[in-house]
Amino acid sequence: MKFSETIYSSLILLGLPLIGSSVAQFSLTIIDTAMLGHYSPIALASAVIGGSFFFSFFIVGCGFSFAVVPLVAAYEAQKDQRQVRRITRMGLWMSFIYTLMVLTFFLNSKKILMFIGQSEEISFFAQEYLRIMGFGLLPALLVITLRSYLTGLKHTQVIFWITIMGIPIKIFLNWIFIFGNLGFSEMGIKGAAITTSAVNLFMLFLLILYIQSKFKNYHIFNGLWRLDYLFLIKITKLGLPIGLTYFAETSLFTATAVMMGWLGTIQLAAHGITMQLAGLTFMFHVGMSQAATSIIGYAYGKNEEGKELLKIGKAAIILTVAYSILIMLIFLLFPKSLLSLFLDQSLLLNESILALAINLLMIAAAFHLVDGLQATGLGLLRGIQDVKVPSILALISYWFFGIGVGYLLGFEFKLGSVGLWLGMVLGLTVAAASLIGRFWRKTSV
């Protein structure tokens, strides 16, 4: 019983700052959605499709950053600072290499968006947003890499405080650049992209300062310009399947946003604000998943027995379910109050958006539970450095069941936006069952 209590307390103490920092990070997107929703429905819809496009590329790049967590945790368990340094440096290098590889997609995003069925107007404004966000991808990925390094060292409180500092800066800069205050020109959706990139640069600067002062003996930034091919390959082998796994999931959300765009601006905007609430509450699972990866990665590095790893997994799953039940009740009891935060109800078009979003939030209650469980399953498997098979399981779950069934329900069975959301729920359910089942099998032998 004492050991179990230690697991729960370790998960909570390590996870709370990560949850807080994930909420703060996601709040930057929430702020854009809320402020653009008060700016214009077209800007909101363009930000929804542009944000989905950006996040799909961003999360693949994050795979290399997230690979830093279990590797740093395992090397730290072995007291090997040199290996910690080598893997973190190559995580930073991969952020740079990946950004160069995908930048052209951001610069030419209008053609891509129109090719997949978006209107010319929304595609134009989304490209205005994405051309700026493409250059902002590098600091965003570098921030995630340094956060992963600190998480692997079980040093997470500073991540929360640095991220939370970005929120008031983001609000203030949005007020200036989106709406054109204090003598600046009104920039609309482009202003939101500029301020997001600026805040990520600010957080990157603070993280570098902190690491240099607190972990100077690790020498993370010394000789950073030198490529370490052995560890570059190592982090690519672990990080690429992680990134592809996350891409499989986010492509489910992106494909759903694209299909919402086929249905119309109202459906796309309603989907966008519902996803913002689902995403914000999901940040608990992001933080808890990272905490589980770090703790189980440390135990794995010390060659703990499977039954001890299973105890960590059980604790993480119980915490996930308990929190999910609470959020489900909130979604079901207060849908209008929550969604009204994103819309100016004096605008006639927004009344239709709100009515549809309330229906979608009912489905999002079930969505939240299975989304949390699949995130926990992925975090646990990453901790034991099992990433290749989970990426295949995720691909089947999200694309075949999520996108495929969602399309059938939405268009062939004429359920529209509700059908697309039911498809997402099914895809996440299959993913949760298969990933947690795999972790159970691997740690029970």
Secondary structure, DSSP 8 states (H G I E B T S, - for coil): -HHHHHHHHHHHHHHHHHHHHHHHHHHHHHHHHHHHHTT-HHHHHHHHHHHHHHHHHHHHHHHHHHTHHHHHHHHHHTT-HHHHHHHHHHHHHHHHHHHHHHHHHHHTHHHHHHHTT--HHHHHHHHHHHHHHHHHHHHHHHHHHHHHHHHHTT--HHHHHHHHHHHHHHHHHHHHHTTT-TT----THHHHHHHHHHHHHHHHHHHHHHHHHHSGGG-TTTTTTS--HHHHHHHHHHHHHHHHHHHHHHHHHHHHHHHHHHH-HHHHHHHHHHHHHHHHHHHHHHHHHHHHHHHHHHHHHTT--HHHHHHHHHHHHHHHHHHHHHHHHHHHH-HHHHHGGG--TTSHHHHHHHHHHHHHHHHHHHHHHHHHHHHHHHHHHHHTT--HHHHHHHHIIIIIIIIIHHHIIIIIS--HHHHHHHHHHHHHHHHHHHHHHHHHHHHH-
